[in-house]
Amino acid sequence: MTTTRYRPVLPTLAASTIITLTLCGNASALELYDNAKTKINLNVTGVAGAFHSQKGYAQSETAEAGGRDWQEGFIKYGLDATHTLSPTAGSLYANVAWTSSGTWGQGDAAGFTTGDERRTHLEDLAVGWKSGELIPALGTDGLDVSVGRQYIQVGDGFLISGDSLNFGEGVLGGDLDRGGAYYLAARQSFEKTAVVRLGGDTGWRGDLMWLKSGNRAQAKPEMAVGTLEHVTDDATLGATYIKVLDTDRDFAFLYPDREDTRVYSVYGHGNAGVENLFLAGQFAWQEKGNGADENAWYAEAGWTFSDLAWSPYVSYRFSRFSDGYDPLFYGNGRALGTWFQGEVAANYAGPFATNARIHQVTLSLTPADNLGLGLLAYRFDTLDTNQGPNLDGNEIDLYGTWTINDHWWVMPLVGRYDPDSPASRGGSQLGGSGSNYYTQLLVGFNF
């Protein structure tokens, strides 16, 4: 079931987008039943990963200075169905899926997981209706209404890209445990949603959404979200409004000022009519529940050298997050490194999209249709060390993606992270400020 109509004009970043597609469930399916009106599909997707970090990071009570080796995995399995009523009455659709996940070994480098996490739980359970040709002014399926447990993304994930924070047993004695697979973010669906989408894939379109998170690590917020976009072949321009209606007071100490926060955001991305160009930017203004004003923004430009061998793509992005900015539900909305900036920094060391300015350079190559190579380089600077740890540092990540066939893919990655300050001098890296060489290998499938 499609849960977003986000239609970006984006560069091709090799095959790294397959990770996002697999985790969000937009993969191929096995057809079980199909007649003139009704179709039922079986969906099975999964990812397994092996990880090694030479250093640990002071993010939890179980963090340790030495290196860690751990493994993560999940399988998501379920059914989706569509039933056409008539061309003028639209169609019904439904989705149900479960996720089984776990972490093994010593747990991740930040100590969020311990290696003892295992869980099988309902992940998706949603129903919806699309209008078909009922409302000609809105186009085919120009009205789409859905409710239930489902993945939701807004724009490229700068503000909302699923409910994907997956802590384990290593934080608060396991009170925030969602079943492991912290890096893989095995669980991404919001617990309760009501979504109304207006408009087609081009022209003016918008969304009205009510989202309820069941994630204790996020303080289980309830949010109202509205978007308005204008989509063309050359660019998408949009605006988003978010109001945090409520949080769970038992867990609000993690985000004490989140309730009553309002977010106003404008964004744009596209090629401005130039085939090989990519431009993107977004500005978000927050009025927090404590009365403080915060903001975050980014500007990005890239170019695809389509006439050269392997079609190199190069881009630069600058992003800034004020010292009290609430990152909400950001994520890798379009490719590796979208808003989890730095495999070590974004996942274990910090910064976690707050109190920071970040320079990012991206290079990707496509030697073959099923093979991609990439480099991500970062410089992190802390805005105010009085508001948090000093997380200044550098990181460079090298990765490859190999789509073996329609069902299997492999992704190795090696990174080097160099903090300016260790934990003993206000940073987060335990055991000194020496370089951390980080490796991971992911294998994914979908059927």
ZAMAR-737719 format. One record per residue (C-alpha): residue number from 1; chain; y, x, z. Coordinates in steps of 0.2 Angstrom, whole numbers, plus 5000, padded with zeros to 4 digits. Each point is the difference from the previous one (the first is absolute). Last residue first. Example, Ala and Ser with C-alpha at 12.3 -4.5 7.8 and 13.67 -1.06 7.14 Angstrom:
% ZAMAR-737719
R / 2 / A / 4995 / 5068 / 5036
R / 1 / A / 4983 / 4994 / 5003
//
This chain:
% ZAMAR-737719
R / 447 / A / 4943 / 5049 / 4989
R / 446 / A / 5012 / 5012 / 5007
R / 445 / A / 4998 / 5018 / 5005
R / 444 / A / 5009 / 5014 / 5009
R / 443 / A / 4998 / 5018 / 5005
R / 442 / A / 5013 / 5010 / 5010
R / 441 / A / 5000 / 5018 / 5004
R / 440 / A / 5012 / 5007 / 5012
R / 439 / A / 5008 / 5017 / 5005
R / 438 / A / 5014 / 5006 / 5011
R / 437 / A / 5006 / 5018 / 5002
R / 436 / A / 5012 / 5000 / 5015
R / 435 / A / 5012 / 5014 / 5000
R / 434 / A / 5005 / 5008 / 5016
R / 433 / A / 5012 / 4991 / 5012
R / 432 / A / 4990 / 5002 / 5016
R / 431 / A / 4985 / 4992 / 5008
R / 430 / A / 5005 / 4982 / 4999
R / 429 / A / 5011 / 4993 / 4986
R / 428 / A / 5012 / 4987 / 5005
R / 427 / A / 5017 / 5009 / 5002
R / 426 / A / 5011 / 5002 / 5015
R / 425 / A / 4997 / 5018 / 5004
R / 424 / A / 4983 / 5000 / 5007
R / 423 / A / 4995 / 4987 / 4987
R / 422 / A / 5003 / 5013 / 4987
R / 421 / A / 5016 / 5002 / 4990
R / 420 / A / 5004 / 5003 / 4982
R / 419 / A / 4984 / 4991 / 4994
R / 418 / A / 4990 / 5007 / 4985
R / 417 / A / 4988 / 4989 / 4992
R / 416 / A / 4988 / 5005 / 4987
R / 415 / A / 4990 / 4988 / 4990
R / 414 / A / 4983 / 4998 / 4991
R / 413 / A / 4994 / 4984 / 4991
R / 412 / A / 4984 / 4994 / 4992
R / 411 / A / 4999 / 4983 / 4992
R / 410 / A / 4985 / 4992 / 4992
R / 409 / A / 4998 / 4984 / 4991
R / 408 / A / 4985 / 4988 / 4997
R / 407 / A / 4998 / 4982 / 4992
R / 406 / A / 5008 / 5000 / 4982
R / 405 / A / 4994 / 5018 / 4998
R / 404 / A / 5003 / 5017 / 5008
R / 403 / A / 5019 / 4998 / 5003
R / 402 / A / 5004 / 5017 / 5005
R / 401 / A / 5016 / 5003 / 5011
R / 400 / A / 5007 / 5017 / 5005
R / 399 / A / 5011 / 5006 / 5014
R / 398 / A / 5012 / 5013 / 5006
R / 397 / A / 5011 / 4997 / 5015
R / 396 / A / 5015 / 5010 / 5005
R / 395 / A / 5008 / 4998 / 5017
R / 394 / A / 5016 / 5007 / 5008
R / 393 / A / 5007 / 4997 / 5018
R / 392 / A / 5013 / 4992 / 5012
R / 391 / A / 4991 / 4989 / 5012
R / 390 / A / 5011 / 5003 / 5015
R / 389 / A / 4995 / 4987 / 5012
R / 388 / A / 5009 / 4984 / 5003
R / 387 / A / 5018 / 4992 / 5003
R / 386 / A / 5008 / 5016 / 5006
R / 385 / A / 4993 / 5009 / 4985
R / 384 / A / 5011 / 4991 / 4989
R / 383 / A / 4999 / 5000 / 4981
R / 382 / A / 4983 / 5009 / 4999
R / 381 / A / 4997 / 5009 / 4983
R / 380 / A / 4985 / 4999 / 4990
R / 379 / A / 4997 / 5010 / 4983
R / 378 / A / 4986 / 4994 / 4989
R / 377 / A / 4990 / 5005 / 4985
R / 376 / A / 4987 / 4989 / 4991
R / 375 / A / 4989 / 5007 / 4987
R / 374 / A / 4988 / 4990 / 4988
R / 373 / A / 4985 / 5001 / 4989
R / 372 / A / 4993 / 4985 / 4991
R / 371 / A / 4983 / 4997 / 4991
R / 370 / A / 4994 / 4984 / 4992
R / 369 / A / 5012 / 4999 / 4985
R / 368 / A / 4999 / 5019 / 4998
R / 367 / A / 5011 / 5015 / 5005
R / 366 / A / 5012 / 4989 / 5009
R / 365 / A / 5013 / 5010 / 5009
R / 364 / A / 5010 / 4995 / 5015
R / 363 / A / 5015 / 5009 / 5009
R / 362 / A / 5010 / 4992 / 5014
R / 361 / A / 5014 / 5008 / 5010
R / 360 / A / 5005 / 4991 / 5017
R / 359 / A / 5015 / 5004 / 5011
R / 358 / A / 5000 / 4990 / 5016
R / 357 / A / 5013 / 4995 / 5013
R / 356 / A / 4994 / 4995 / 5017
R / 355 / A / 5002 / 4989 / 5015
R / 354 / A / 4987 / 4987 / 4994
R / 353 / A / 4987 / 5000 / 4987
R / 352 / A / 4986 / 5006 / 5010
R / 351 / A / 5006 / 5018 / 5002
R / 350 / A / 4987 / 5005 / 5005
R / 349 / A / 4985 / 5012 / 5004
R / 348 / A / 4985 / 4988 / 4996
R / 347 / A / 5001 / 4988 / 4986
R / 346 / A / 5017 / 5003 / 4992
R / 345 / A / 5001 / 5018 / 5003
R / 344 / A / 4982 / 5005 / 4996
R / 343 / A / 4998 / 4991 / 4984
R / 342 / A / 5019 / 5001 / 4996
R / 341 / A / 5011 / 4985 / 4997
R / 340 / A / 4990 / 4984 / 5004
R / 339 / A / 5013 / 4990 / 4990
R / 338 / A / 4995 / 5003 / 4982
R / 337 / A / 4990 / 5016 / 5003
R / 336 / A / 4985 / 4994 / 4991
R / 335 / A / 5004 / 4986 / 4988
R / 334 / A / 5009 / 4984 / 4998
R / 333 / A / 5002 / 4991 / 5017
R / 332 / A / 4994 / 5014 / 5011
R / 331 / A / 5006 / 4993 / 5017
R / 330 / A / 5014 / 4992 / 5010
R / 329 / A / 4997 / 4987 / 5013
R / 328 / A / 5015 / 5000 / 5012
R / 327 / A / 5009 / 5017 / 4998
R / 326 / A / 5012 / 4996 / 5015
R / 325 / A / 5015 / 5011 / 4998
R / 324 / A / 5007 / 5008 / 5016
R / 323 / A / 5004 / 5017 / 4994
R / 322 / A / 5005 / 4995 / 4982
R / 321 / A / 4987 / 5001 / 4986
R / 320 / A / 5005 / 5011 / 4985
R / 319 / A / 4991 / 5002 / 4983
R / 318 / A / 5003 / 5012 / 4986
R / 317 / A / 4988 / 5000 / 4985
R / 316 / A / 4996 / 5012 / 4986
R / 315 / A / 4989 / 4997 / 4986
R / 314 / A / 4989 / 5009 / 4987
R / 313 / A / 4987 / 4992 / 4989
R / 312 / A / 4990 / 5012 / 4988
R / 311 / A / 4992 / 4992 / 4985
R / 310 / A / 4983 / 5010 / 5000
R / 309 / A / 5007 / 5010 / 4985
R / 308 / A / 5018 / 4997 / 4996
R / 307 / A / 5008 / 4986 / 4990
R / 306 / A / 4999 / 4988 / 5015
R / 305 / A / 5011 / 5010 / 5011
R / 304 / A / 5001 / 4986 / 5013
R / 303 / A / 5017 / 5000 / 5010
R / 302 / A / 5004 / 4996 / 5018
R / 301 / A / 5015 / 4994 / 5010
R / 300 / A / 5000 / 4994 / 5018
R / 299 / A / 5013 / 4993 / 5012
R / 298 / A / 4996 / 4995 / 5018
R / 297 / A / 5007 / 4990 / 5014
R / 296 / A / 4998 / 4996 / 5019
R / 295 / A / 5012 / 4991 / 5012
R / 294 / A / 5003 / 4996 / 5018
R / 293 / A / 5012 / 4989 / 5009
R / 292 / A / 4998 / 4997 / 5019
R / 291 / A / 5001 / 4983 / 5008
R / 290 / A / 4984 / 5002 / 5010
R / 289 / A / 4990 / 4988 / 4989
R / 288 / A / 5004 / 5012 / 4985
R / 287 / A / 5012 / 4996 / 4986
R / 286 / A / 4992 / 5010 / 4986
R / 285 / A / 5007 / 5006 / 4983
R / 284 / A / 4988 / 5005 / 4986
R / 283 / A / 5005 / 5009 / 4984
R / 282 / A / 4988 / 5003 / 4986
R / 281 / A / 4999 / 5011 / 4985
R / 280 / A / 4990 / 5003 / 4984
R / 279 / A / 5002 / 5009 / 4983
R / 278 / A / 4986 / 5004 / 4988
R / 277 / A / 5003 / 5008 / 4983
R / 276 / A / 4988 / 5002 / 4986
R / 275 / A / 5004 / 4985 / 4990
R / 274 / A / 5018 / 4998 / 5003
R / 273 / A / 5005 / 4982 / 5001
R / 272 / A / 5006 / 5001 / 5018
R / 271 / A / 4984 / 5007 / 5005
R / 270 / A / 4996 / 4990 / 5015
R / 269 / A / 5004 / 4997 / 5018
R / 268 / A / 5012 / 4990 / 5011
R / 267 / A / 5003 / 4996 / 5018
R / 266 / A / 5010 / 4990 / 5012
R / 265 / A / 4996 / 4997 / 5019
R / 264 / A / 5006 / 4990 / 5014
R / 263 / A / 4989 / 5001 / 5016
R / 262 / A / 5003 / 4990 / 5016
R / 261 / A / 4992 / 5005 / 5016
R / 260 / A / 4998 / 4985 / 5012
R / 259 / A / 4984 / 5008 / 5009
R / 258 / A / 4999 / 5019 / 4995
R / 257 / A / 5010 / 5007 / 5014
R / 256 / A / 4986 / 5005 / 5012
R / 255 / A / 4988 / 5007 / 4986
R / 254 / A / 4986 / 5008 / 5009
R / 253 / A / 5005 / 4991 / 5016
R / 252 / A / 4998 / 4984 / 4991
R / 251 / A / 4981 / 5000 / 5004
R / 250 / A / 4999 / 4987 / 5014
R / 249 / A / 5016 / 4992 / 4993
R / 248 / A / 4991 / 4995 / 4984
R / 247 / A / 5014 / 4999 / 4987
R / 246 / A / 5010 / 4986 / 4993
R / 245 / A / 5011 / 4995 / 4985
R / 244 / A / 5003 / 5016 / 4991
R / 243 / A / 5012 / 4996 / 4986
R / 242 / A / 4998 / 5008 / 4983
R / 241 / A / 5011 / 4998 / 4985
R / 240 / A / 4996 / 5008 / 4983
R / 239 / A / 5010 / 5003 / 4984
R / 238 / A / 4995 / 5005 / 4983
R / 237 / A / 5002 / 5009 / 4984
R / 236 / A / 4986 / 5004 / 4988
R / 235 / A / 5002 / 5010 / 4985
R / 234 / A / 4996 / 5003 / 4981
R / 233 / A / 4987 / 4987 / 4996
R / 232 / A / 5010 / 4987 / 5010
R / 231 / A / 4999 / 4994 / 5018
R / 230 / A / 5014 / 4991 / 5010
R / 229 / A / 4995 / 4999 / 5018
R / 228 / A / 5004 / 4989 / 5016
R / 227 / A / 4990 / 5003 / 5016
R / 226 / A / 4998 / 4991 / 5016
R / 225 / A / 4991 / 5004 / 5016
R / 224 / A / 4997 / 4992 / 5017
R / 223 / A / 4991 / 5010 / 5012
R / 222 / A / 4988 / 4999 / 5015
R / 221 / A / 4997 / 5016 / 5009
R / 220 / A / 4984 / 5006 / 5008
R / 219 / A / 5007 / 5014 / 5010
R / 218 / A / 4996 / 5012 / 4985
R / 217 / A / 4987 / 5009 / 5009
R / 216 / A / 4993 / 4983 / 5006
R / 215 / A / 4997 / 4995 / 4982
R / 214 / A / 4997 / 4981 / 4997
R / 213 / A / 5015 / 4999 / 4989
R / 212 / A / 5008 / 4984 / 4995
R / 211 / A / 5009 / 4997 / 4984
R / 210 / A / 5010 / 4986 / 4993
R / 209 / A / 5005 / 5002 / 4982
R / 208 / A / 5013 / 4994 / 4987
R / 207 / A / 4999 / 5009 / 4984
R / 206 / A / 5011 / 5002 / 4985
R / 205 / A / 5000 / 5001 / 4981
R / 204 / A / 5014 / 5002 / 4986
R / 203 / A / 4994 / 5007 / 4984
R / 202 / A / 4982 / 5006 / 4997
R / 201 / A / 4983 / 4998 / 5009
R / 200 / A / 5003 / 4982 / 5003
R / 199 / A / 5011 / 4990 / 5012
R / 198 / A / 4998 / 4994 / 5018
R / 197 / A / 4988 / 5006 / 5013
R / 196 / A / 4997 / 4991 / 5016
R / 195 / A / 4990 / 5009 / 5014
R / 194 / A / 4994 / 4995 / 5017
R / 193 / A / 4991 / 5014 / 5009
R / 192 / A / 4989 / 5003 / 5015
R / 191 / A / 4990 / 5015 / 5005
R / 190 / A / 5009 / 5012 / 4988
R / 189 / A / 4988 / 5010 / 4990
R / 188 / A / 4999 / 5019 / 4999
R / 187 / A / 4984 / 5005 / 5009
R / 186 / A / 4991 / 5016 / 4994
R / 185 / A / 5016 / 5010 / 5002
R / 184 / A / 4991 / 5015 / 4992
R / 183 / A / 5009 / 5012 / 5012
R / 182 / A / 4995 / 4990 / 5016
R / 181 / A / 4983 / 4996 / 4995
R / 180 / A / 4997 / 4993 / 5017
R / 179 / A / 4996 / 4983 / 5006
R / 178 / A / 5016 / 4992 / 5004
R / 177 / A / 5003 / 5008 / 5017
R / 176 / A / 5016 / 4997 / 5009
R / 175 / A / 4993 / 4998 / 5018
R / 174 / A / 4989 / 5015 / 4997
R / 173 / A / 5005 / 5009 / 5015
R / 172 / A / 5018 / 5000 / 4996
R / 171 / A / 4998 / 5009 / 4984
R / 170 / A / 4984 / 5010 / 4995
R / 169 / A / 4988 / 4985 / 4998
R / 168 / A / 5007 / 4996 / 4982
R / 167 / A / 5017 / 4997 / 4992
R / 166 / A / 5000 / 4992 / 4983
R / 165 / A / 5018 / 4997 / 4994
R / 164 / A / 4997 / 4990 / 4983
R / 163 / A / 5008 / 4983 / 5002
R / 162 / A / 5004 / 4999 / 4981
R / 161 / A / 5014 / 5010 / 4990
R / 160 / A / 5016 / 4994 / 5008
R / 159 / A / 5017 / 5009 / 5001
R / 158 / A / 4999 / 5014 / 4987
R / 157 / A / 4984 / 4993 / 4993
R / 156 / A / 5004 / 5000 / 4982
R / 155 / A / 5008 / 4983 / 5000
R / 154 / A / 4993 / 4989 / 5013
R / 153 / A / 4981 / 5001 / 5003
R / 152 / A / 4989 / 4987 / 5008
R / 151 / A / 4981 / 5001 / 5004
R / 150 / A / 4992 / 4984 / 5005
R / 149 / A / 4995 / 4989 / 5015
R / 148 / A / 5005 / 4982 / 4997
R / 147 / A / 5012 / 4990 / 4989
R / 146 / A / 5004 / 4999 / 4982
R / 145 / A / 5013 / 4991 / 4988
R / 144 / A / 5003 / 5006 / 4982
R / 143 / A / 5013 / 4992 / 4989
R / 142 / A / 5004 / 5007 / 4983
R / 141 / A / 4981 / 4999 / 4996
R / 140 / A / 5006 / 5000 / 4982
R / 139 / A / 5019 / 4999 / 4998
R / 138 / A / 5012 / 4995 / 5014
R / 137 / A / 5009 / 4987 / 4989
R / 136 / A / 4984 / 4994 / 4993
R / 135 / A / 4995 / 4993 / 5018
R / 134 / A / 4982 / 4993 / 4998
R / 133 / A / 4994 / 5013 / 4988
R / 132 / A / 4989 / 5009 / 5012
R / 131 / A / 5006 / 4997 / 5018
R / 130 / A / 4990 / 5012 / 5010
R / 129 / A / 4992 / 4995 / 5016
R / 128 / A / 4994 / 5011 / 5015
R / 127 / A / 4987 / 5004 / 5012
R / 126 / A / 4998 / 5015 / 5012
R / 125 / A / 4987 / 5008 / 5011
R / 124 / A / 5000 / 5019 / 4999
R / 123 / A / 4995 / 5013 / 5013
R / 122 / A / 4987 / 4992 / 5011
R / 121 / A / 4993 / 5014 / 5011
R / 120 / A / 4987 / 5014 / 5001
R / 119 / A / 5004 / 5014 / 5012
R / 118 / A / 4996 / 5017 / 5004
R / 117 / A / 5011 / 5014 / 5009
R / 116 / A / 4992 / 5014 / 5010
R / 115 / A / 5007 / 5014 / 4990
R / 114 / A / 5015 / 5002 / 5012
R / 113 / A / 5014 / 4992 / 4990
R / 112 / A / 5019 / 5001 / 5003
R / 111 / A / 4997 / 5018 / 5005
R / 110 / A / 5013 / 5007 / 4988
R / 109 / A / 4988 / 5011 / 4990
R / 108 / A / 4988 / 4986 / 4998
R / 107 / A / 4984 / 4997 / 5010
R / 106 / A / 4986 / 5012 / 5005
R / 105 / A / 4986 / 4994 / 4988
R / 104 / A / 4999 / 4982 / 4995
R / 103 / A / 5013 / 4987 / 4996
R / 102 / A / 4994 / 4982 / 4995
R / 101 / A / 5003 / 4985 / 4989
R / 100 / A / 4991 / 4983 / 4995
R / 99 / A / 5012 / 4989 / 4991
R / 98 / A / 4997 / 4981 / 4996
R / 97 / A / 5007 / 4990 / 4986
R / 96 / A / 5004 / 4982 / 4995
R / 95 / A / 5011 / 4995 / 4986
R / 94 / A / 5006 / 4983 / 4993
R / 93 / A / 5008 / 4993 / 4984
R / 92 / A / 5005 / 4983 / 4994
R / 91 / A / 5007 / 4997 / 4982
R / 90 / A / 5014 / 4991 / 4992
R / 89 / A / 5003 / 4981 / 4998
R / 88 / A / 5007 / 5000 / 4982
R / 87 / A / 4987 / 5012 / 4993
R / 86 / A / 4987 / 4991 / 5010
R / 85 / A / 4991 / 5003 / 5016
R / 84 / A / 4995 / 5018 / 4997
R / 83 / A / 4989 / 5007 / 5014
R / 82 / A / 5001 / 5018 / 5006
R / 81 / A / 4988 / 5009 / 5012
R / 80 / A / 5000 / 5016 / 5009
R / 79 / A / 4986 / 5007 / 5010
R / 78 / A / 4997 / 5014 / 5013
R / 77 / A / 4997 / 5018 / 5004
R / 76 / A / 5011 / 5014 / 5007
R / 75 / A / 4991 / 5016 / 5004
R / 74 / A / 5008 / 5014 / 5011
R / 73 / A / 4999 / 5018 / 5004
R / 72 / A / 5007 / 5014 / 5010
R / 71 / A / 4994 / 5018 / 5004
R / 70 / A / 5006 / 5013 / 5012
R / 69 / A / 5003 / 5018 / 5003
R / 68 / A / 5013 / 5006 / 5012
R / 67 / A / 5009 / 5016 / 5003
R / 66 / A / 5006 / 5006 / 5017
R / 65 / A / 5016 / 4994 / 5010
R / 64 / A / 4993 / 4983 / 5005
R / 63 / A / 5006 / 4982 / 4999
R / 62 / A / 4991 / 4988 / 5012
R / 61 / A / 5015 / 4993 / 5009
R / 60 / A / 5009 / 4997 / 4983
R / 59 / A / 5013 / 5007 / 4988
R / 58 / A / 5000 / 5018 / 5004
R / 57 / A / 4992 / 5007 / 4984
R / 56 / A / 4985 / 5010 / 4997
R / 55 / A / 4998 / 5015 / 4988
R / 54 / A / 4987 / 5007 / 4988
R / 53 / A / 4997 / 4983 / 4993
R / 52 / A / 4984 / 4994 / 4991
R / 51 / A / 4996 / 4984 / 4992
R / 50 / A / 4985 / 4991 / 4992
R / 49 / A / 5003 / 4983 / 4991
R / 48 / A / 4991 / 4984 / 4995
R / 47 / A / 5007 / 4986 / 4991
R / 46 / A / 4994 / 4983 / 4996
R / 45 / A / 5001 / 4985 / 4989
R / 44 / A / 4989 / 4985 / 4997
R / 43 / A / 5006 / 4984 / 4992
R / 42 / A / 4989 / 4985 / 4995
R / 41 / A / 5008 / 4988 / 4987
R / 40 / A / 5000 / 4981 / 4999
R / 39 / A / 5007 / 4991 / 4985
R / 38 / A / 5003 / 4981 / 4997
R / 37 / A / 5007 / 4990 / 4986
R / 36 / A / 4991 / 5003 / 4984
R / 35 / A / 4985 / 5009 / 5009
R / 34 / A / 4998 / 5017 / 5009
R / 33 / A / 4989 / 5005 / 5014
R / 32 / A / 4996 / 5016 / 5008
R / 31 / A / 5012 / 5012 / 4991
R / 30 / A / 5000 / 5017 / 5008
R / 29 / A / 5018 / 5006 / 5004
R / 28 / A / 5011 / 5014 / 4994
R / 27 / A / 5013 / 5006 / 5013
R / 26 / A / 5016 / 4993 / 5007
R / 25 / A / 4994 / 5001 / 5018
R / 24 / A / 5015 / 5008 / 5008
R / 23 / A / 4991 / 5015 / 5005
R / 22 / A / 4992 / 5003 / 4983
R / 21 / A / 5016 / 4997 / 4990
R / 20 / A / 5010 / 5012 / 5012
R / 19 / A / 4987 / 5013 / 4998
R / 18 / A / 4999 / 4997 / 4981
R / 17 / A / 5019 / 5004 / 4999
R / 16 / A / 4996 / 5019 / 5001
R / 15 / A / 4993 / 4999 / 4982
R / 14 / A / 5014 / 5010 / 4991
R / 13 / A / 5017 / 4995 / 5007
R / 12 / A / 5005 / 4990 / 4985
R / 11 / A / 5018 / 4996 / 5002
R / 10 / A / 5006 / 4983 / 5006
R / 9 / A / 5007 / 4984 / 4993
R / 8 / A / 4995 / 4989 / 5014
R / 7 / A / 4993 / 4983 / 4999
R / 6 / A / 4998 / 4994 / 5018
R / 5 / A / 4991 / 4983 / 4998
R / 4 / A / 4991 / 5002 / 5017
R / 3 / A / 4985 / 4992 / 5008
R / 2 / A / 4988 / 4999 / 4985
R / 1 / A / 4983 / 4993 / 5005
//
